[in-house]
Amino acid sequence: MDYYHDNCLLLAKKEPLLVEKLKDVPVEDSCQEIKGIVSFGSKEIKEADLLVILGWGMGLCLESILKLCSPKTFILVIEESLSRFKDVLSKRDLSVIIECERISISVNESPFIATLLRLERYFSVLTFKEMYVIEHLPSIKENPKYYQEVEAKLKEALYMATVNVGTFLRYGAIWKNHILTNLPLILKHPGVNCLNHKFKELPVIIVGAGPSLDRNITTLKEVKDTALIISTDTALTTMLKNKVLPHLVMTVDGTIKNFTKCYQNLDIPKNIFLISDLMAYPETFSKFSSEKIFILNDGHPLLQWLGRFAGFDSYIPRGGNVSTAAFNLALRLGSKTIILIGQDLSFPGGKFYSQGIVKKTSRYLKNNLDSSQLMEIQDIFGHKLTTSRTLYGFIKWFENRIDHLDIDGINATEGGANIQGFKNLSLKEAIKDYCLKPFPIYETLQSLSSNFQKPVISPLLEKINQLSEEYQMVNILCDQALNIIKRFLFDSLNSSYFNNLLWRLNDLKKEIVSLENFIFCERFQMEPLIHQLSNQEEDIPFLEKVKTIKTIFFRLQYISKHTLFLLEDLKMAFQGTI
């Protein structure tokens, strides 16, 4: 039986471009399946957040893997050969695999698209902690170079995810507080999705805060209305000191430190628009005119959850920092020419930033960055230049992105790192060549902001009430756990009762884990705690184990109580608008 037609009907709903590519491809016999391909590492498969399969074979292993892995595991299947994949579509019913929402199928895509872009689409922000790779050896032997490049991109993705998870663990609680404080703003301000493709004919200039910005900042005055200027928040001080007004300012850092550095002492002109996520430090929004704010969704779990019910779909990937986020915003605007300035992505002369922002010199560089974190690269003139591994990651991000886009990328920084794929021009040259046609930028932004329609809030309020109930249940369950532990410590201290104690506490843990909304919204704080509860080392004295478990439940209760206060304030703010 030929399954090709039926498989393609299903695949077209999920991967229409792939089905189109397959039409004129000849069929090639698939590689022989390797028996027992998943007989090793089944424990790792069960624990993986991300499972990557390199090479399809006949796809038989995928059905076994679906039975083995956790329901939370995202499965990315990467195959280089279109003809071999077409043969598999003809010979097997793949409906279960194709229709599974957590399986992504990449065939004959560049390593960057097959890995980083697909992972970004699924996770929004790369935050997986465990990745497991299964290799179909005949496929890999046939095209080793392709799969080596894929594995290199997977390592990049894992590094980015590790950094992001660490950032969420460090700042997640603060960001959640900011989100719940700022959430009523979605009733007053439009999301950035209203800007989609509204500036297709216009170049976008992204202004970073690198040292080279001092070289050409005043040249921006020549642009007027022939390019849309997006300033990163760190560059805003330099721009205003030089009397250069951007159209948009973008911020994605929600710390008070960033607010103090970028906004606190600034008198921001009323005709500058802010692009910000809800994780921003709350006072940030008060620095801008109320009708000059656009909101974006930054992919925090709480915002992902809220977006399901509020129609809040203004997600823009960060990419790692505010400049990469601004680049993604420029793509959303529809621009076909993106010009970078102040993007040194390095430390020319030992400097971090342009003058007047933060005075970090070569002495700071020497004292605060471990030499293992520094590396040498080439600048735009071919000379050696020092950068950090983090900044090098941003260089590679820009290079990967521009390599797969049909746009003109111009690096008009006039110094700093060489970014392959971007044409190096002076800012004057870039303006002369690309910024040619006037456009009513301010009027367009003002019109889009003024036409904002307040969303219907009752469905969201209903879901927030449900979420509050789950946090309240966590509070109750933690109370029960802490009382059980208290009685155990007071009455017995007998190791013979310890297993019974663990059994009762494990039941309470299972009840908490079953609260799906709570677990989703708090997953970065919850997963380490749940893992700690589930993986007590055998050789630790039982009394120490009990004290550790007590600390974990105390932490869970603190999270639930604190968030309940914020949710109650939020509900009052929303109810006042109905």
C-alpha positions in Angstrom: 0.0 0.0 0.0 1.2 3.5 -0.9 0.8 5.9 2.1 2.4 8.9 0.4 -0.9 10.8 -0.4 -2.4 10.4 3.1 0.8 11.2 4.8 1.3 14.4 2.7 -2.3 15.6 3.5 -1.4 15.5 7.2 2.1 16.9 6.7 0.8 19.8 4.7 -1.0 21.2 7.7 2.3 21.2 9.7 5.0 21.6 7.1 3.5 23.0 3.9 6.9 24.1 2.5 8.3 20.6 2.9 5.4 19.0 1.0 6.0 21.5 -1.8 9.7 20.6 -1.9 8.9 16.9 -2.2 6.8 17.1 -5.3 9.6 16.9 -7.9 12.0 14.7 -5.8 12.8 11.2 -7.0 12.3 8.3 -4.5 15.4 6.7 -3.0 15.3 3.5 -0.9 15.6 4.2 2.8 18.6 3.1 4.9 18.1 -0.1 6.7 16.8 0.4 10.2 19.2 -0.3 13.0 17.7 -2.9 15.4 17.7 -1.9 19.0 18.5 1.7 18.3 16.8 2.8 21.6 17.9 -0.1 23.7 20.5 2.1 25.3 19.9 5.3 27.2 16.2 4.7 27.9 16.6 6.4 31.3 18.1 9.4 29.7 15.4 9.5 27.1 12.7 9.6 29.9 14.4 12.5 31.6 15.2 14.6 28.5 13.5 17.9 27.9 14.7 17.7 24.3 15.3 14.5 22.2 17.0 14.9 18.8 17.0 12.1 16.3 19.6 12.5 13.5 18.5 10.5 10.4 15.1 8.9 9.9 15.9 5.4 8.6 12.4 3.9 8.2 11.2 5.8 11.3 10.6 2.6 13.3 12.6 3.8 16.2 10.4 6.9 16.6 7.4 4.9 17.6 9.4 3.1 20.3 10.8 6.4 21.5 7.3 8.0 21.8 6.4 5.2 24.3 9.6 5.6 26.2 9.9 9.4 26.6 8.1 11.7 28.9 5.0 13.6 27.7 6.9 16.8 28.2 9.7 15.8 25.9 10.1 17.8 22.6 11.3 15.5 19.8 13.2 17.1 16.9 13.8 14.7 13.9 16.4 15.9 11.4 16.9 14.2 8.0 19.1 15.5 5.2 17.7 13.5 2.3 14.5 14.5 0.7 14.3 11.4 -1.5 14.8 9.1 1.4 12.2 10.8 3.4 9.8 10.6 0.4 10.4 6.9 0.4 9.4 6.6 4.0 6.2 8.6 3.4 5.3 6.1 0.7 6.0 2.9 2.7 4.6 3.6 6.2 1.7 5.2 7.9 3.2 8.1 9.8 0.0 9.7 10.9 0.8 9.2 14.7 4.2 10.8 14.2 3.1 13.7 11.9 0.1 14.7 14.1 2.0 14.6 17.4 2.4 18.3 18.4 5.7 17.8 20.2 7.4 16.2 17.2 9.1 18.6 14.8 10.2 17.3 11.4 13.1 18.9 9.6 14.1 17.6 6.1 16.9 19.1 4.0 17.1 22.3 5.9 20.2 24.2 6.8 21.7 23.2 10.2 20.7 26.6 11.6 17.1 26.4 10.6 16.9 22.7 11.5 18.1 23.3 15.0 18.1 26.8 16.5 15.1 28.2 14.6 12.9 25.1 15.2 13.9 25.0 18.8 13.1 28.7 19.2 9.7 28.3 17.6 8.8 25.5 20.1 10.4 26.8 23.3 10.1 30.5 22.6 13.1 31.1 24.9 15.6 28.2 24.8 15.3 26.8 28.3 15.7 23.0 28.1 18.1 21.5 30.6 18.5 17.9 29.4 19.1 17.1 25.7 19.6 13.5 24.4 20.7 12.7 20.8 20.0 9.5 18.9 22.0 8.9 15.8 20.9 6.8 12.8 24.4 5.7 11.7 23.7 4.8 8.0 22.3 8.3 7.5 25.2 10.0 9.2 27.8 8.0 7.4 26.2 9.0 4.1 26.4 12.7 4.9 28.8 13.2 7.8 29.6 16.9 7.1 25.9 17.9 7.3 25.3 16.1 10.6 28.5 17.4 12.1 27.3 20.9 11.4 23.9 20.0 12.9 25.6 18.7 16.1 27.6 22.0 16.3 24.4 24.0 16.2 22.9 21.7 18.8 25.8 22.5 21.1 25.2 26.2 20.6 21.6 25.7 21.4 22.4 23.8 24.6 24.8 26.5 25.7 22.2 29.2 25.1 19.6 27.1 26.9 21.9 26.6 29.9 22.6 30.3 30.1 18.9 31.1 29.9 17.9 28.6 32.5 20.5 30.1 34.9 19.2 33.6 34.1 15.6 32.5 34.9 16.7 30.8 38.1 18.4 34.0 39.2 15.8 36.6 38.1 12.7 34.5 37.6 11.0 35.5 40.9 11.7 39.2 40.3 10.4 39.0 36.7 7.2 37.2 37.8 6.6 40.1 40.3 7.1 42.6 37.6 4.8 40.8 35.2 2.0 40.6 37.7 2.5 44.3 38.6 2.6 45.4 35.0 0.0 43.1 33.5 -2.9 45.7 33.6 -0.8 47.6 31.0 -2.2 45.2 28.3 -5.5 47.0 28.9 -4.0 50.3 28.0 -1.3 49.7 25.4 -1.1 47.7 22.1 1.1 44.8 21.5 3.9 45.0 19.0 2.0 42.7 16.7 0.1 45.8 15.5 3.4 46.9 14.0 3.8 43.8 11.8 4.9 44.7 8.2 4.0 48.4 8.7 7.4 49.6 7.7 8.2 47.4 4.7 9.7 50.1 2.6 11.9 51.6 5.3 15.4 50.8 6.5 15.8 50.2 10.2 18.8 51.5 12.1 19.6 49.6 15.3 21.7 51.7 17.7 23.8 49.7 20.2 25.9 51.2 23.0 29.4 50.0 21.9 32.4 52.4 22.1 32.3 53.1 18.3 28.9 54.9 18.8 30.9 58.0 19.8 32.3 58.0 16.3 29.1 58.5 14.3 26.2 59.2 16.7 25.7 62.8 15.3 25.5 61.4 11.8 22.1 60.0 12.7 20.7 63.6 12.6 20.9 63.3 8.8 18.4 60.5 8.7 15.3 62.5 9.6 12.3 60.4 8.2 14.2 58.2 5.8 14.9 55.4 8.3 13.3 54.1 11.5 15.7 54.4 14.4 15.5 51.8 17.2 17.7 52.6 20.2 18.7 50.0 22.7 18.0 51.2 26.2 21.7 51.3 27.0 22.4 53.7 24.1 19.6 56.1 24.9 21.7 58.2 27.2 24.3 58.8 24.5 21.6 59.6 22.0 19.9 62.2 24.1 23.1 63.8 25.1 23.9 64.3 21.4 20.3 65.6 20.8 19.5 62.6 18.5 16.0 61.3 19.0 15.2 57.6 18.2 11.7 56.7 17.1 11.7 53.6 19.3 13.5 52.6 22.5 13.7 48.9 23.3 14.2 47.3 26.7 14.3 43.6 27.7 16.2 43.8 31.0 13.9 43.9 34.0 16.4 44.6 36.7 16.5 47.7 38.8 20.1 48.0 37.9 19.2 48.4 34.2 16.5 50.9 35.0 18.9 53.0 37.1 21.5 52.9 34.4 19.3 53.6 31.4 16.3 55.6 32.5 16.2 56.9 36.1 18.0 60.2 35.5 16.7 60.8 32.0 14.1 63.3 30.9 12.7 61.4 27.9 11.1 63.5 25.1 7.4 62.8 24.7 7.6 61.8 21.1 9.8 58.7 21.7 8.0 55.3 21.8 8.9 52.5 24.2 9.0 48.8 23.2 9.1 46.8 26.4 8.1 43.4 27.8 6.1 43.1 31.0 9.2 41.9 32.9 10.5 45.5 32.9 11.1 47.3 36.1 7.6 48.9 36.7 8.9 52.5 36.9 10.2 52.2 33.3 6.7 52.7 31.9 6.2 55.9 33.8 9.2 57.5 32.1 7.3 57.5 28.8 4.1 59.2 27.6 1.1 56.8 28.2 0.2 56.8 24.5 3.8 56.0 23.4 4.1 52.4 24.6 4.0 49.1 22.8 4.1 45.8 24.8 5.9 42.6 23.7 5.7 39.1 25.1 9.2 37.9 26.1 8.4 34.2 26.5 8.4 34.0 30.3 6.3 30.9 31.4 3.8 33.1 33.1 3.4 35.2 29.9 3.1 32.1 27.8 0.4 30.8 30.0 -1.5 34.2 30.1 -1.1 34.5 26.3 -3.3 31.4 25.8 -6.3 33.2 27.2 -5.7 36.9 26.6 -4.9 36.6 22.9 -1.5 38.2 23.8 0.5 37.0 20.8 3.1 39.8 20.7 6.1 37.5 21.1 9.5 38.5 19.8 12.5 36.3 20.5 15.3 37.9 22.4 18.1 36.1 20.7 20.3 36.9 23.8 20.4 40.6 24.3 18.6 43.9 23.6 20.3 44.4 20.2 19.4 40.9 18.9 15.8 41.5 20.2 15.7 44.8 18.2 16.9 42.9 15.1 14.0 40.5 15.5 11.7 43.5 15.9 13.0 45.1 12.7 12.2 41.8 10.9 8.7 42.0 12.4 8.3 45.5 11.0 9.0 44.1 7.6 12.2 46.0 6.9 14.4 44.7 4.1 17.4 46.8 5.1 18.8 46.6 8.7 21.7 48.9 9.6 23.7 48.3 12.8 25.7 51.0 14.6 27.3 50.8 18.0 27.5 47.0 17.6 31.2 46.6 18.5 30.5 43.2 20.2 34.1 43.5 21.6 36.3 45.7 23.7 38.2 48.1 21.4 40.8 49.9 23.6 39.5 48.0 26.6 36.2 49.9 26.5 32.8 48.4 27.1 30.4 51.2 26.1 30.2 54.6 24.5 31.1 57.6 26.7 28.7 58.7 29.4 27.0 55.3 29.9 29.1 53.1 32.2 32.8 53.8 32.6 34.3 50.3 32.3 37.9 50.4 31.2 40.6 48.0 30.4 41.4 47.8 34.1 37.8 46.6 34.8 38.2 44.1 31.9 41.3 42.7 33.4 39.9 42.5 37.0 36.4 41.2 36.3 36.6 38.9 33.3 38.5 35.6 33.7 41.0 35.1 30.9 39.3 31.9 30.0 36.2 34.0 29.0 38.2 36.1 26.6 39.1 35.4 23.0 40.6 37.1 19.9 38.7 37.8 16.8 39.1 40.0 13.7 37.7 43.5 13.6 36.3 45.0 10.4 39.8 46.1 9.3 41.2 42.6 9.7 43.1 43.4 12.9 43.0 41.3 16.1 40.5 42.4 18.7 39.5 41.1 22.2 36.0 39.9 22.9 34.2 37.7 25.4 32.7 34.3 24.7 29.3 35.7 25.4 29.7 38.6 22.9 31.1 36.1 20.4 27.9 34.2 20.8 26.0 37.3 19.7 28.3 37.7 16.7 27.5 34.2 15.6 23.8 34.8 16.3 23.8 37.8 13.8 25.8 35.8 11.3 23.4 32.8 11.5 20.4 35.0 11.2 21.6 37.1 8.2 22.7 34.0 6.4 19.1 32.8 6.1 17.3 36.1 5.4 16.6 37.8 2.1 17.5 41.3 3.4 20.4 43.7 3.2 22.4 43.7 6.5 24.7 46.7 6.9 27.3 47.0 9.7 27.8 50.7 10.0 29.5 50.5 13.4 32.8 51.7 11.8 34.7 49.6 14.2 34.5 46.5 16.4 33.9 42.9 15.4 33.5 41.8 11.8 30.1 40.2 11.4 30.1 37.9 8.4 27.1 38.4 6.1 26.9 42.1 6.9 28.3 44.6 4.5 30.7 47.0 6.2 29.9 50.7 5.4 30.3 54.0 7.1 27.1 55.3 8.5 27.2 58.2 6.0 27.6 55.7 3.1 24.7 53.6 4.4 22.4 56.6 4.7 23.4 57.7 1.2 22.8 54.3 -0.4 19.7 53.1 1.5 18.0 55.9 3.4 16.4 57.6 0.4 12.6 57.8 0.7 10.8 59.9 3.3 8.1 58.1 5.3 5.6 59.3 7.9 7.2 57.3 10.7 6.0 59.2 13.7 2.5 59.6 12.3 2.3 55.9 11.6 3.4 54.9 15.1 0.9 57.4 16.6 -1.9 56.1 14.5 -1.2 52.4 15.4 -1.1 53.3 19.1 -4.3 55.4 18.9 -6.3 52.7 17.2 -5.7 50.2 20.1 -8.8 48.4 21.1 -9.0 47.2 24.7 -9.1 43.4 24.9 -12.0 41.5 26.5 -10.8 40.8 30.0 -13.4 38.5 31.5 -11.8 35.2 30.0 -8.4 36.2 31.4 -9.8 37.1 34.8 -11.5 33.7 35.0 -8.2 31.9 34.3 -6.4 34.1 36.8 -9.0 33.0 39.4 -8.3 29.4 38.5 -4.6 30.0 38.8 -5.1 31.6 42.3 -7.0 28.5 43.4 -4.0 26.3 42.4 -1.6 28.5 44.3 -3.9 28.4 47.3 -3.9 24.6 47.1 -0.1 24.5 47.1 -0.2 26.6 50.2 -2.6 24.1 51.9 -0.6 21.1 50.8 2.7 22.7 52.1 1.0 23.4 55.4 0.1 19.8 55.7 3.6 18.7 54.8 5.2 21.1 57.3 2.8 19.9 60.1 3.6 16.3 59.4 7.4 17.1 59.6 6.9 19.1 62.7 5.2 16.2 64.5 7.8 13.8 63.3 10.6 15.9 64.6 8.9 16.6 67.9 7.4 13.2 68.7 9.7 10.5 67.4 13.0 11.2 65.7 12.8 7.5 65.1 14.3 6.2 61.8 11.8 3.4 61.7 9.0 6.0 61.0 11.1 7.7 58.3 9.9 5.6 55.4 6.3 6.3 56.4 7.0 10.0 56.6 8.5 9.9 53.1 5.5 8.0 51.7 3.1 10.6 53.1 5.2 13.5 51.9 5.5 11.9 48.4 1.7 11.8 48.1 1.6 15.6 48.9 4.4 16.2 46.3 2.4 14.3 43.7 -0.7 16.5 44.4 1.4 19.6 43.9 2.9 18.3 40.7 -0.6 17.5 39.4 -1.5 21.3 39.5 -0.5 21.8 35.8 -1.0 25.6 35.7 1.0 26.2 38.8 3.8 23.9 37.6 3.9 25.6 34.2 4.0 29.1 35.5 6.6 28.3 38.1 8.6 25.7 36.3 12.0 27.3 36.6 11.7 27.5 40.4 9.7 24.3 40.8 11.8 21.8 38.8 14.9 22.1 40.9 12.8 21.8 44.1 10.8 18.8 42.8 14.1 17.2 41.6 15.5 17.7 45.1 12.5 16.1 46.7 12.6 13.1 44.4 16.4 12.4 44.5 17.5 12.2 48.2 20.9 10.6 48.5 21.0 7.3 50.3 24.0 8.0 52.6 22.6 11.2 54.1 21.4 10.7 57.8 17.6 10.5 57.9 17.4 13.6 60.2 19.3 15.7 57.7 17.0 14.5 54.9 14.0 15.5 56.9 15.4 19.0 57.5 16.2 19.3 53.7 12.6 18.3 52.8 11.2 20.8 55.4 13.3 23.6 53.7 11.9 22.6 50.3 8.3 22.7 51.4 8.9 25.9 53.2 10.2 27.4 50.0 7.2 26.1 48.0 4.9 27.7 50.5 6.7 31.0 50.3 6.4 31.0 46.5 2.7 30.3 46.7 1.9 32.8 49.5 3.9 35.6 47.9 2.3 35.0 44.4 -1.2 34.9 45.9 -0.8 38.4 47.2 0.2 39.6 43.8 -2.6 37.7 42.1 -5.2 39.3 44.5 -3.9 42.8 43.7 -4.0 41.9 40.0 -7.6 40.7 40.2 -8.6 43.9 41.9 -6.9 46.0 39.2 -8.7 44.0 36.5 -12.1 44.0 38.2 -12.0 47.8 38.4 -11.9 47.9 34.5 -14.9 45.7 33.8 
